[in-house]
């Protein structure tokens, strides 16, 4: 595992007693607005609607999560002000600025200048997360430089650095590409640049042959120098426990997930009640998968 500066906290601050990670993400931005818009039958979704959902989700879920990821753009400051994060749950701040491009809600990403690692730490965050867009037809140098600058900034401030490579189609529509191949290429390119934790996409989106998923995860594990976890975007809620189990068997250590935990609550008649019951139940079940996987590996 990558060694950070002596003032940077140990990864155990983000873990369950089993040594695994069961972390919740509520840092989705315009993607969440689109999800709320659809769940509410096309109703306009205001910034306050976004904040309200994020705070409600954090309040309901953080007593059962080992860490929570909250974005600066909408909810971080208010979550801290209202003390919605349980004292037992570590706080991770977003460190990424999402830029619409290429007909995508998140087409490009830069380090967010409005939430520096020092500012994140002053709010109580023990880590920051950076999403990194990976495209096969874009030069590696830009991504590598972005990750190195992010990691250096986090470590200089004394917080953990988490990177989240997300593979997308080439900008050139004429180029052929295979998403699973790119997930592994991203791990090989960015997995040994000093980040404390790598947040990876689930091969095959958790569907299909278990051996194929496990094999790609094993290759990712070989490429990633730090501990790593899986995200849930692109993975069906019902497939996520299996995906986590397979990833852990191949070397991962848990998850940092949002949609698989709370997305189906968005269309509930009482969203807050669904968060307190349905989402909490799912998070507890996912955490149990992590604990079981970590025990079987020890």
N, C-alpha and C positions, 0 to 999 in steps of 0.2 A: 504494500500500500504506500502511496505517495506520502512523504513526510513534509508537513507544513512547518511554519515557523513555530517557535516554542510558545508563543502567545495564542496561537490558534487552537480552539477547543478540539478535543478528540471526537471522532465520529460517534462515539458511544452516546453523545448527547442527543443524537437523532434516532437512537435504537430502542427497541423493546428489550426486556431482560433476557430474552432468548438470543439476543445478538442480531436479530433481524430488524428490518425497517418496515414499518406500517404507517406510511405518511400520506397525508391528504393534500391535494392541490385545489385551491380555489382562486388561482391566478389567471384563469381564462378571461379574455377581454371581449373583443368583438365577436369571437366565436360563441361566447356565452350569451351575448345579446341576441345573436341569431337563433340560438337554441330556445331562449325565453320567448322570442317573437313567434317561433313555430308552436311552442307549447301553449301559448296564449291565443292561438287562433289568428295570428297576424296583427295582434295589438302592438301599438308603439311601446317600446321598452326604453325607459329613461335611464340616465346615469344613476339616479337614486334607486330605481328598481334593481340595478346591478349591485349597488352597494348593499341594499337590504338583503338580497339573497346571499351574498358572500358572508355577511356578518352572521346571518342566521345559520348558515352551513358551518361556519367556524365554531359558533357557540355550541351547536348540537354535536359536532363530530370530534372536536379536539380533546374531550375527556377520554376518548378511545383511540386516539392517534398518537404515534410517537413524535410526529412533527407535522406542521402545517405550513404550506406555501401560500403566501398572500401577495397580491400585486400592489405596487405602489400607486399605479394610475388611479385605481378606484377605492381600495379598501384598507390598505396597510395602516395608514395613520389613524383612521377611525377605529379599526380593530384594536389597536393599542390603546387609544383613548377610552374606549368602552370596555376594555378588559375582557374581550370575548374569548380569548385564547386561554384554555385551561392551563393552570400552573404546571401540570405534569407534561405538557406538550411543548416541544421546542418550536421556535419561530424561524421560518425561512422567508427571506424577502426576495421578491423578483429583482433581477438586475438587468432585465432586457427591455428594450424599446421595440415594440412591434410596428412594422412599417408595411402598409398595404402596397402590393406590387404584383405584377404578372397575373392580374385578375384573381389574386388570393388575399384573404383577410390578413394573413401574415406571410408576406412574400419576401421580406428582408428583415434582418434584425441587427441592431446595434446595441452597445452597452448604454444603458439609460443614464444620462448625465444628471438626472434629477433625483437619483437615489444611489448615491455613492456607497461603497462598503462602509465607510465611516458613519454615514447617516443611518444605514441599516443597523449597524451595531448599536448606535445610540438609541434606537427604538426597541432594542432587545433582541434583535435577530442574531442567531449564531451562525448563519450561513446565507449566501445569496445563490440564486440559480440563474443561469444564462441559457436560453434556447439558441441553438445554432442551426441555421438552415444549411442542409447539405444537398447540393445538386451536382450531378456527375459532369455537367458541362461548365461548371464554375471553377475558377482556380483555387487550389487548396491553400495557397499562401494567405489569402484573405481570412479564411476560417481559422487557420493555425494562429495567425497573428491575433485575431479576436480572442481566441481562447487563452492564449498566453497573457495578453493584457488583462483579461478578466481575472485569471487565477492570481497574477501578481498583485493586482489591486486588493483582492480579498485577503490574501495572506499578509500583505502589508498592514491591513487594518485589523488583523487578528480574527478573521472569521473564515469559515469553511467555504470552499468553492465547489459548486455543483454545476455540471454542464449537461445539456439535454439536446443532443444532435437529433434533428428531425429531417428525414429524407423526403425530398419532393421531386416532382417531375422536372426534367431539364427545361430551361428557358426556351431552347430551340425545340419546337414541337416535332421536328423531323427526326430527332435522335431517338433511337430505341433505348429502353432502360428496363431494368428489373429491380423492383423495390427491395426485395430481400437481399439481393447482391449489394445494393447500396447501403443497407443497414449494417452489413458486415464491413464494407469499405470505410464507412464513417467511424466505426469502432477502431479500425486499424489506423486511421489517420489521426484521430483526436483522443484516443483512449490512453495515451501515455504522455500527455502534455502537462501533467502536474495537478489536475483537478482532484479533489478529495473524494468525490462521488460522481459516478456516471449514471445518467438516467437514460435508459435505452428503450427503443421501440421493440415490441414483441414480434419476432419473426412469424410470418404467415398470419399475422393478426390473431394468433392463438387458435386458428382453425386447422383442421386437417391432421396429417400424420404426426404423431407425437415424437417419433424418432427424428423426423426432419426438423421440427422445432427445436428439439434438444440439441441436435448436431450444430445448428447455426448458433444457438446460445453458447455452446461449448467453444466454438470458434471465437465468438465475441469475448468470452471469458479469458481466452488466451491473449487477446489483443488489448484488453483493458487493464491498465496497471493498478487501478484503485478498486475498491469495492464498487458494485453496481446494482442498480435496481431497475425494474421495468415500469413503464407508464401504461395507461389504459386507453389512450386515444386510439381509435380504430379497432379496439377489441370489444366484442359484445359483452354485455354485463354477465351473461351466463357462462361465457368462455373464460372470464378473467381468473377465477380460482385455479383452473387447470393450467392456464398460461403461467401464473405465478409459481405453481408447483413445479412445472417443467423447467422454468428458468432457474429456480433455486437448485434443482437437481444438477444443473449444468454449471453452477458457480455463482449465480446472482444471490442477493441477500435480502430480497423483499421488493417493495413497490413504493412509488410516489405517484398516486393516481387520483383523478378527480371524477371523470365521467362515469366510470364503472361503479363508483360509490353513490353519487348523488344525481346523475342525469335523469333517471326515471322519476325523480321526485318533482321535476319541473312542471309536469302536467297534472300533478295531484290536485284534488279539490282543496286540500289544506297542505300547502307546501311545507310549512313549518312542522306540522305533525308528521308528515312523511319523512322529513329529515330526522326527526327525533326517534322514529321507529324503524322505517324501512332502511334508510341510509345507515343508521347506527348498526342495525342488524347485519347489513352487508359488510360494513367495515370490520365488525367483530369477527365475522366468518372469514374474511380475507386475512385478518391478522392471525387467526388460528392456523390457516394454511402456512403462513410464514413461520410461525413457531414450530409447527410440525416439521416443516422442511429443514429448518435450522437444527432441530434436535436430531433428525435422521442423518445429518451431515457430520455431526460432532462425534 
